[in-house]
């Protein structure tokens, strides 16, 4: 049930392993729809994990992101965002000028480190945007995996990545350093559901808290793995989106549609508590 979004195998069997879904109303928004300048600024410190093969360099100091749309990957054309590019495999966010946090199942080995780039500003800034170009300065390589944990017993799941150079002009996200959030606290998430451009999803709360993770009713999908989950009151990161319910289910139309339940139903989505990552307190 890990949140890794394997974009190239949208079969029913693989979708069962994706995890995430919609609880109640679909609260996902594109960046241009977000009214809060504070949240837009937070989004600038989040990044998409995109395969090297989906990145094309230009001679003008920019790179283009290419790939298939959701509908081209077998998702029903009636789904929200079905005509948008779905290029990201996971999400991440910076906690220092050259340190990025993601899910442990997103970045397991040195090979993973070398096969993906971390791209900032993969987002829709205007309605109807179809193509994506970002500055080369906003594309980073993974220099090394500082620490990676994926524990099937404790369910702890995170990775700490050193980027190839400092990130300029973006503020590292503030995060909880001690204690724990309480049940009922409002949350929102910033990341790349189903590999899509940046989406912000709010309207969620904490359902459960244990020593390793939170359980929430965030509207998330595969591709959100590694996303920063924020306390809506403090705007600090409470954790990392890592697991959840099935994203998609078969439609009578022969395509896949979002799995939707009432807000208080369903398995819930799991968030590794940021306080598990002791090493980032020393950065």
Number of C-alpha atoms within 10 A of each C-alpha: 17 24 34 28 29 18 20 9 12 18 13 13 9 15 22 17 20 26 30 38 28 25 23 17 12 18 17 23 16 18 23 13 15 13 9 9 9 10 17 16 13 20 24 21 22 30 34 32 28 24 17 14 13 16 19 12 13 12 6 8 10 15 21 16 22 17 16 15 20 24 19 15 18 16 24 20 16 11 13 14 19 18 19 21 23 27 28 34 26 32 34 31 28 25 21 18 17 19 22 26 29 30 32 25 21 27 27 17 13 12 9 15 20 14 14 22 23 25 25 25 21 25 23 21 14 11 10 9 11 11 11 15 17 17 16 16 14 17 21 20 19 22 15 16 19 12 16 22 17 17 12 8 6 10 15 21 29 31 23 24 24 21 21 14 14 13 21 10 10 17 16 19 20 16 21 19 16 11 7 16 16 13 14 12 14 19 24 26 27 32 32 33 30 28 29 28 24 28 24 22 21 21 19 21 21 22 17 15 17 10 12 16 26 25 21 28 28 32 29 35 32 35 33 36 39 39 30 34 27 25 21 19 10 13 18 18 25 27 28 31 38 34 29 29 24 25 26 24 17 16 12 8 8 10 18 23 20 20 18 20 14 11 18 12 11 18 16 26 26 30 30 28 25 23 21 17 20 11 11 17 12 5 10
